[in-house]
């Protein structure tokens, strides 16, 4: 017996996780900039800033990739 997966079962949690989580991440990044917790004129700060943004999109891609991979089995 096969279980039929719907949009609500598969994609809605992913959209919620990275949509709501992305908004919270963006708010956090804005707060970091506004409070002066990061100085983008410093090389090491730019590195961590880029790493944080890269990390968000890396996990978004990875999660989406494995979701698609799981659906194709």
Gaussian input, Z-matrix of N, CA and C with variables (Angstrom, degrees):
# hf/3-21g

backbone

0 1
 N
 C     1     B1
 C     2     B2     1     A1
 N     3     B3     2     A2     1     D1
 C     4     B4     3     A3     2     D2
 C     5     B5     4     A4     3     D3
 N     6     B6     5     A5     4     D4
 C     7     B7     6     A6     5     D5
 C     8     B8     7     A7     6     D6
 N     9     B9     8     A8     7     D7
 C    10    B10     9     A9     8     D8
 C    11    B11    10    A10     9     D9
 N    12    B12    11    A11    10    D10
 C    13    B13    12    A12    11    D11
 C    14    B14    13    A13    12    D12
 N    15    B15    14    A14    13    D13
 C    16    B16    15    A15    14    D14
 C    17    B17    16    A16    15    D15
 N    18    B18    17    A17    16    D16
 C    19    B19    18    A18    17    D17
 C    20    B20    19    A19    18    D18
 N    21    B21    20    A20    19    D19
 C    22    B22    21    A21    20    D20
 C    23    B23    22    A22    21    D21
 N    24    B24    23    A23    22    D22
 C    25    B25    24    A24    23    D23
 C    26    B26    25    A25    24    D24
 N    27    B27    26    A26    25    D25
 C    28    B28    27    A27    26    D26
 C    29    B29    28    A28    27    D27
 N    30    B30    29    A29    28    D28
 C    31    B31    30    A30    29    D29
 C    32    B32    31    A31    30    D30
 N    33    B33    32    A32    31    D31
 C    34    B34    33    A33    32    D32
 C    35    B35    34    A34    33    D33
 N    36    B36    35    A35    34    D34
 C    37    B37    36    A36    35    D35
 C    38    B38    37    A37    36    D36
 N    39    B39    38    A38    37    D37
 C    40    B40    39    A39    38    D38
 C    41    B41    40    A40    39    D39
 N    42    B42    41    A41    40    D40
 C    43    B43    42    A42    41    D41
 C    44    B44    43    A43    42    D42
 N    45    B45    44    A44    43    D43
 C    46    B46    45    A45    44    D44
 C    47    B47    46    A46    45    D45
 N    48    B48    47    A47    46    D46
 C    49    B49    48    A48    47    D47
 C    50    B50    49    A49    48    D48
 N    51    B51    50    A50    49    D49
 C    52    B52    51    A51    50    D50
 C    53    B53    52    A52    51    D51
 N    54    B54    53    A53    52    D52
 C    55    B55    54    A54    53    D53
 C    56    B56    55    A55    54    D54
 N    57    B57    56    A56    55    D55
 C    58    B58    57    A57    56    D56
 C    59    B59    58    A58    57    D57
 N    60    B60    59    A59    58    D58
 C    61    B61    60    A60    59    D59
 C    62    B62    61    A61    60    D60
 N    63    B63    62    A62    61    D61
 C    64    B64    63    A63    62    D62
 C    65    B65    64    A64    63    D63
 N    66    B66    65    A65    64    D64
 C    67    B67    66    A66    65    D65
 C    68    B68    67    A67    66    D66
 N    69    B69    68    A68    67    D67
 C    70    B70    69    A69    68    D68
 C    71    B71    70    A70    69    D69
 N    72    B72    71    A71    70    D70
 C    73    B73    72    A72    71    D71
 C    74    B74    73    A73    72    D72
 N    75    B75    74    A74    73    D73
 C    76    B76    75    A75    74    D74
 C    77    B77    76    A76    75    D75
 N    78    B78    77    A77    76    D76
 C    79    B79    78    A78    77    D77
 C    80    B80    79    A79    78    D78
 N    81    B81    80    A80    79    D79
 C    82    B82    81    A81    80    D80
 C    83    B83    82    A82    81    D81
 N    84    B84    83    A83    82    D82
 C    85    B85    84    A84    83    D83
 C    86    B86    85    A85    84    D84
 N    87    B87    86    A86    85    D85
 C    88    B88    87    A87    86    D86
 C    89    B89    88    A88    87    D87
 N    90    B90    89    A89    88    D88
 C    91    B91    90    A90    89    D89
 C    92    B92    91    A91    90    D90
 N    93    B93    92    A92    91    D91
 C    94    B94    93    A93    92    D92
 C    95    B95    94    A94    93    D93
 N    96    B96    95    A95    94    D94
 C    97    B97    96    A96    95    D95
 C    98    B98    97    A97    96    D96
 N    99    B99    98    A98    97    D97
 C   100   B100    99    A99    98    D98
 C   101   B101   100   A100    99    D99
 N   102   B102   101   A101   100   D100
 C   103   B103   102   A102   101   D101
 C   104   B104   103   A103   102   D102
 N   105   B105   104   A104   103   D103
 C   106   B106   105   A105   104   D104
 C   107   B107   106   A106   105   D105
 N   108   B108   107   A107   106   D106
 C   109   B109   108   A108   107   D107
 C   110   B110   109   A109   108   D108
 N   111   B111   110   A110   109   D109
 C   112   B112   111   A111   110   D110
 C   113   B113   112   A112   111   D111
 N   114   B114   113   A113   112   D112
 C   115   B115   114   A114   113   D113
 C   116   B116   115   A115   114   D114
 N   117   B117   116   A116   115   D115
 C   118   B118   117   A117   116   D116
 C   119   B119   118   A118   117   D117
 N   120   B120   119   A119   118   D118
 C   121   B121   120   A120   119   D119
 C   122   B122   121   A121   120   D120
 N   123   B123   122   A122   121   D121
 C   124   B124   123   A123   122   D122
 C   125   B125   124   A124   123   D123
 N   126   B126   125   A125   124   D124
 C   127   B127   126   A126   125   D125
 C   128   B128   127   A127   126   D126
 N   129   B129   128   A128   127   D127
 C   130   B130   129   A129   128   D128
 C   131   B131   130   A130   129   D129
 N   132   B132   131   A131   130   D130
 C   133   B133   132   A132   131   D131
 C   134   B134   133   A133   132   D132
 N   135   B135   134   A134   133   D133
 C   136   B136   135   A135   134   D134
 C   137   B137   136   A136   135   D135
 N   138   B138   137   A137   136   D136
 C   139   B139   138   A138   137   D137
 C   140   B140   139   A139   138   D138
 N   141   B141   140   A140   139   D139
 C   142   B142   141   A141   140   D140
 C   143   B143   142   A142   141   D141
 N   144   B144   143   A143   142   D142
 C   145   B145   144   A144   143   D143
 C   146   B146   145   A145   144   D144
 N   147   B147   146   A146   145   D145
 C   148   B148   147   A147   146   D146
 C   149   B149   148   A148   147   D147
 N   150   B150   149   A149   148   D148
 C   151   B151   150   A150   149   D149
 C   152   B152   151   A151   150   D150
 N   153   B153   152   A152   151   D151
 C   154   B154   153   A153   152   D152
 C   155   B155   154   A154   153   D153
 N   156   B156   155   A155   154   D154
 C   157   B157   156   A156   155   D155
 C   158   B158   157   A157   156   D156
 N   159   B159   158   A158   157   D157
 C   160   B160   159   A159   158   D158
 C   161   B161   160   A160   159   D159
 N   162   B162   161   A161   160   D160
 C   163   B163   162   A162   161   D161
 C   164   B164   163   A163   162   D162
 N   165   B165   164   A164   163   D163
 C   166   B166   165   A165   164   D164
 C   167   B167   166   A166   165   D165
 N   168   B168   167   A167   166   D166
 C   169   B169   168   A168   167   D167
 C   170   B170   169   A169   168   D168
 N   171   B171   170   A170   169   D169
 C   172   B172   171   A171   170   D170
 C   173   B173   172   A172   171   D171
 N   174   B174   173   A173   172   D172
 C   175   B175   174   A174   173   D173
 C   176   B176   175   A175   174   D174
 N   177   B177   176   A176   175   D175
 C   178   B178   177   A177   176   D176
 C   179   B179   178   A178   177   D177
 N   180   B180   179   A179   178   D178
 C   181   B181   180   A180   179   D179
 C   182   B182   181   A181   180   D180
 N   183   B183   182   A182   181   D181
 C   184   B184   183   A183   182   D182
 C   185   B185   184   A184   183   D183
 N   186   B186   185   A185   184   D184
 C   187   B187   186   A186   185   D185
 C   188   B188   187   A187   186   D186
 N   189   B189   188   A188   187   D187
 C   190   B190   189   A189   188   D188
 C   191   B191   190   A190   189   D189
 N   192   B192   191   A191   190   D190
 C   193   B193   192   A192   191   D191
 C   194   B194   193   A193   192   D192
 N   195   B195   194   A194   193   D193
 C   196   B196   195   A195   194   D194
 C   197   B197   196   A196   195   D195
 N   198   B198   197   A197   196   D196
 C   199   B199   198   A198   197   D197
 C   200   B200   199   A199   198   D198
 N   201   B201   200   A200   199   D199
 C   202   B202   201   A201   200   D200
 C   203   B203   202   A202   201   D201
 N   204   B204   203   A203   202   D202
 C   205   B205   204   A204   203   D203
 C   206   B206   205   A205   204   D204
 N   207   B207   206   A206   205   D205
 C   208   B208   207   A207   206   D206
 C   209   B209   208   A208   207   D207
 N   210   B210   209   A209   208   D208
 C   211   B211   210   A210   209   D209
 C   212   B212   211   A211   210   D210
 N   213   B213   212   A212   211   D211
 C   214   B214   213   A213   212   D212
 C   215   B215   214   A214   213   D213
 N   216   B216   215   A215   214   D214
 C   217   B217   216   A216   215   D215
 C   218   B218   217   A217   216   D216

   B1=1.4546
   B2=1.5200
   B3=1.3312
   B4=1.4546
   B5=1.5164
   B6=1.2918
   B7=1.4567
   B8=1.5228
   B9=1.3050
   B10=1.4556
   B11=1.5167
   B12=1.3244
   B13=1.4533
   B14=1.5171
   B15=1.3042
   B16=1.4603
   B17=1.5220
   B18=1.3082
   B19=1.4635
   B20=1.5250
   B21=1.3185
   B22=1.4621
   B23=1.5163
   B24=1.3114
   B25=1.4612
   B26=1.5267
   B27=1.3176
   B28=1.4598
   B29=1.5254
   B30=1.3165
   B31=1.4599
   B32=1.5175
   B33=1.3030
   B34=1.4591
   B35=1.5258
   B36=1.3455
   B37=1.4705
   B38=1.5299
   B39=1.3242
   B40=1.4688
   B41=1.5229
   B42=1.3120
   B43=1.4641
   B44=1.5222
   B45=1.3186
   B46=1.4614
   B47=1.5235
   B48=1.3309
   B49=1.4607
   B50=1.5234
   B51=1.3182
   B52=1.4576
   B53=1.5239
   B54=1.3146
   B55=1.4639
   B56=1.5131
   B57=1.3268
   B58=1.4637
   B59=1.5252
   B60=1.3283
   B61=1.4579
   B62=1.5165
   B63=1.3240
   B64=1.4574
   B65=1.5153
   B66=1.3193
   B67=1.4696
   B68=1.5237
   B69=1.3183
   B70=1.4640
   B71=1.5296
   B72=1.3304
   B73=1.4634
   B74=1.5238
   B75=1.3235
   B76=1.4612
   B77=1.5269
   B78=1.3160
   B79=1.4691
   B80=1.5219
   B81=1.3349
   B82=1.4553
   B83=1.5160
   B84=1.3222
   B85=1.4653
   B86=1.5304
   B87=1.3201
   B88=1.4650
   B89=1.5212
   B90=1.3160
   B91=1.4686
   B92=1.5241
   B93=1.3201
   B94=1.4621
   B95=1.5284
   B96=1.3232
   B97=1.4707
   B98=1.5239
   B99=1.3382
   B100=1.4658
   B101=1.5277
   B102=1.3280
   B103=1.4602
   B104=1.5226
   B105=1.3131
   B106=1.4528
   B107=1.5179
   B108=1.3151
   B109=1.4614
   B110=1.5132
   B111=1.3176
   B112=1.4632
   B113=1.5247
   B114=1.2961
   B115=1.4531
   B116=1.5318
   B117=1.3154
   B118=1.4555
   B119=1.5249
   B120=1.3148
   B121=1.4612
   B122=1.5338
   B123=1.3297
   B124=1.4661
   B125=1.5185
   B126=1.3167
   B127=1.4680
   B128=1.5303
   B129=1.3251
   B130=1.4659
   B131=1.5330
   B132=1.3226
   B133=1.4617
   B134=1.5228
   B135=1.3348
   B136=1.4699
   B137=1.5185
   B138=1.3345
   B139=1.4646
   B140=1.5222
   B141=1.3304
   B142=1.4735
   B143=1.5186
   B144=1.3263
   B145=1.4680
   B146=1.5323
   B147=1.3431
   B148=1.4673
   B149=1.5169
   B150=1.3085
   B151=1.4616
   B152=1.5243
   B153=1.3116
   B154=1.4726
   B155=1.5345
   B156=1.3101
   B157=1.4662
   B158=1.5267
   B159=1.3303
   B160=1.4549
   B161=1.5291
   B162=1.3219
   B163=1.4604
   B164=1.5214
   B165=1.3259
   B166=1.4658
   B167=1.5308
   B168=1.3232
   B169=1.4661
   B170=1.5258
   B171=1.3190
   B172=1.4625
   B173=1.5340
   B174=1.3235
   B175=1.4616
   B176=1.5235
   B177=1.3293
   B178=1.4661
   B179=1.5156
   B180=1.3310
   B181=1.4540
   B182=1.5233
   B183=1.3249
   B184=1.4553
   B185=1.5337
   B186=1.3182
   B187=1.4534
   B188=1.5346
   B189=1.3392
   B190=1.4668
   B191=1.5176
   B192=1.3340
   B193=1.4679
   B194=1.5242
   B195=1.3253
   B196=1.4562
   B197=1.5315
   B198=1.3142
   B199=1.4612
   B200=1.5142
   B201=1.3232
   B202=1.4634
   B203=1.5372
   B204=1.3224
   B205=1.4539
   B206=1.5335
   B207=1.3165
   B208=1.4649
   B209=1.5149
   B210=1.3234
   B211=1.4598
   B212=1.5323
   B213=1.3140
   B214=1.4470
   B215=1.5232
   B216=1.3208
   B217=1.4755
   B218=1.5062
   A1=108.93
   A2=116.77
   A3=122.02
   A4=110.42
   A5=114.94
   A6=121.74
   A7=108.34
   A8=116.76
   A9=120.78
   A10=108.92
   A11=115.50
   A12=120.83
   A13=109.32
   A14=115.79
   A15=121.36
   A16=109.88
   A17=115.19
   A18=121.60
   A19=110.54
   A20=116.07
   A21=121.67
   A22=111.64
   A23=117.74
   A24=121.55
   A25=112.82
   A26=116.92
   A27=120.48
   A28=112.65
   A29=116.83
   A30=120.09
   A31=114.35
   A32=118.33
   A33=119.97
   A34=112.42
   A35=119.94
   A36=118.44
   A37=112.89
   A38=117.39
   A39=121.28
   A40=110.38
   A41=117.05
   A42=121.44
   A43=109.92
   A44=116.56
   A45=120.37
   A46=110.84
   A47=116.89
   A48=121.69
   A49=111.30
   A50=117.19
   A51=120.05
   A52=112.83
   A53=117.82
   A54=120.41
   A55=111.17
   A56=116.67
   A57=121.10
   A58=109.60
   A59=116.39
   A60=119.96
   A61=111.65
   A62=117.25
   A63=121.67
   A64=112.24
   A65=116.56
   A66=120.32
   A67=109.76
   A68=117.24
   A69=121.12
   A70=110.51
   A71=116.78
   A72=121.51
   A73=110.22
   A74=117.05
   A75=121.52
   A76=111.32
   A77=117.17
   A78=120.87
   A79=110.23
   A80=116.11
   A81=120.18
   A82=112.52
   A83=116.21
   A84=120.26
   A85=110.95
   A86=117.03
   A87=120.63
   A88=110.56
   A89=116.69
   A90=120.52
   A91=110.63
   A92=116.63
   A93=120.68
   A94=110.20
   A95=116.79
   A96=120.33
   A97=112.04
   A98=116.34
   A99=120.70
   A100=112.61
   A101=117.52
   A102=120.52
   A103=112.29
   A104=116.80
   A105=119.69
   A106=113.11
   A107=116.95
   A108=121.33
   A109=111.52
   A110=116.34
   A111=120.81
   A112=108.49
   A113=114.87
   A114=121.46
   A115=106.98
   A116=115.89
   A117=119.95
   A118=113.73
   A119=117.18
   A120=118.46
   A121=110.77
   A122=116.57
   A123=120.83
   A124=110.31
   A125=114.96
   A126=120.62
   A127=111.77
   A128=117.68
   A129=120.56
   A130=111.89
   A131=117.81
   A132=120.49
   A133=110.97
   A134=115.98
   A135=119.26
   A136=110.64
   A137=116.02
   A138=120.32
   A139=110.78
   A140=116.92
   A141=119.81
   A142=112.03
   A143=116.87
   A144=121.25
   A145=109.79
   A146=115.25
   A147=120.19
   A148=111.64
   A149=117.23
   A150=121.40
   A151=111.33
   A152=117.33
   A153=120.89
   A154=110.74
   A155=116.68
   A156=120.32
   A157=110.51
   A158=116.46
   A159=120.73
   A160=110.94
   A161=117.32
   A162=121.95
   A163=112.58
   A164=116.23
   A165=119.75
   A166=110.03
   A167=116.17
   A168=119.35
   A169=112.44
   A170=117.49
   A171=121.30
   A172=110.45
   A173=116.19
   A174=118.70
   A175=112.27
   A176=117.46
   A177=120.45
   A178=109.88
   A179=117.44
   A180=121.83
   A181=111.17
   A182=116.86
   A183=121.60
   A184=111.22
   A185=116.86
   A186=121.64
   A187=110.73
   A188=116.04
   A189=119.93
   A190=111.63
   A191=116.45
   A192=121.34
   A193=111.18
   A194=117.59
   A195=119.83
   A196=112.03
   A197=117.81
   A198=119.65
   A199=109.98
   A200=116.78
   A201=120.85
   A202=110.10
   A203=116.51
   A204=121.48
   A205=110.83
   A206=116.42
   A207=121.00
   A208=113.18
   A209=116.37
   A210=120.39
   A211=111.65
   A212=117.39
   A213=121.23
   A214=113.41
   A215=118.34
   A216=119.51
   A217=111.11
   D1=127.87
   D2=-179.49
   D3=-102.44
   D4=142.52
   D5=177.81
   D6=-92.92
   D7=127.86
   D8=178.26
   D9=-86.31
   D10=119.50
   D11=179.37
   D12=-92.33
   D13=134.08
   D14=-179.80
   D15=-106.01
   D16=173.22
   D17=176.91
   D18=-55.44
   D19=-41.78
   D20=-178.87
   D21=-64.66
   D22=-33.14
   D23=-178.89
   D24=-77.61
   D25=-32.26
   D26=-170.80
   D27=-106.76
   D28=-57.75
   D29=-169.75
   D30=-88.42
   D31=-30.72
   D32=-178.90
   D33=-61.61
   D34=-43.18
   D35=176.34
   D36=-62.62
   D37=-37.42
   D38=178.80
   D39=-65.95
   D40=-44.22
   D41=178.93
   D42=-63.93
   D43=-41.96
   D44=178.87
   D45=-64.67
   D46=-46.51
   D47=-177.54
   D48=-59.26
   D49=-49.87
   D50=-176.29
   D51=-88.88
   D52=-18.04
   D53=175.25
   D54=-77.35
   D55=-59.23
   D56=179.08
   D57=-66.71
   D58=-43.17
   D59=177.88
   D60=-62.65
   D61=-36.93
   D62=177.32
   D63=-65.42
   D64=-38.65
   D65=177.02
   D66=-64.42
   D67=-45.15
   D68=177.99
   D69=-63.45
   D70=-41.84
   D71=176.73
   D72=-60.34
   D73=-46.11
   D74=179.74
   D75=-61.75
   D76=-42.98
   D77=177.65
   D78=-60.84
   D79=-42.62
   D80=177.55
   D81=-61.79
   D82=-41.99
   D83=179.59
   D84=-66.70
   D85=-36.88
   D86=176.50
   D87=-65.52
   D88=-42.54
   D89=178.25
   D90=-61.97
   D91=-41.06
   D92=178.15
   D93=-59.10
   D94=-43.39
   D95=-179.91
   D96=-68.98
   D97=-44.89
   D98=-175.30
   D99=-67.12
   D100=-33.82
   D101=-177.60
   D102=-83.76
   D103=-7.65
   D104=-179.83
   D105=78.41
   D106=19.02
   D107=179.45
   D108=-71.13
   D109=-14.28
   D110=178.22
   D111=-130.42
   D112=139.02
   D113=177.89
   D114=-118.64
   D115=100.70
   D116=-174.02
   D117=-71.63
   D118=-1.95
   D119=172.86
   D120=-80.80
   D121=-14.84
   D122=175.93
   D123=-89.09
   D124=135.56
   D125=-175.99
   D126=-60.58
   D127=-45.25
   D128=-177.46
   D129=-66.46
   D130=-31.47
   D131=176.94
   D132=-70.51
   D133=-40.96
   D134=176.72
   D135=-61.85
   D136=-39.52
   D137=179.08
   D138=-60.02
   D139=-47.20
   D140=-178.93
   D141=-69.78
   D142=-34.26
   D143=177.23
   D144=-61.10
   D145=-48.61
   D146=178.50
   D147=-65.39
   D148=-37.69
   D149=179.20
   D150=-63.32
   D151=-40.42
   D152=178.27
   D153=-63.73
   D154=-46.02
   D155=179.89
   D156=-66.29
   D157=-44.52
   D158=177.16
   D159=-59.12
   D160=-43.03
   D161=-178.74
   D162=-60.37
   D163=-40.96
   D164=178.69
   D165=-61.18
   D166=-50.48
   D167=-177.92
   D168=-71.46
   D169=-29.45
   D170=176.29
   D171=-62.54
   D172=-48.94
   D173=-179.96
   D174=-70.46
   D175=-32.25
   D176=173.50
   D177=-60.70
   D178=-48.03
   D179=179.21
   D180=-63.29
   D181=-46.67
   D182=-177.80
   D183=-60.81
   D184=-45.79
   D185=-179.95
   D186=-64.30
   D187=-43.87
   D188=178.42
   D189=-64.35
   D190=-43.01
   D191=179.21
   D192=-58.82
   D193=-48.18
   D194=-177.90
   D195=-73.12
   D196=-25.80
   D197=172.80
   D198=-66.20
   D199=-46.50
   D200=178.39
   D201=-63.08
   D202=-43.04
   D203=178.67
   D204=-59.81
   D205=-41.24
   D206=179.14
   D207=-67.49
   D208=-32.01
   D209=179.66
   D210=-74.96
   D211=-25.05
   D212=-177.00
   D213=-87.38
   D214=2.98
   D215=179.95
   D216=-90.83

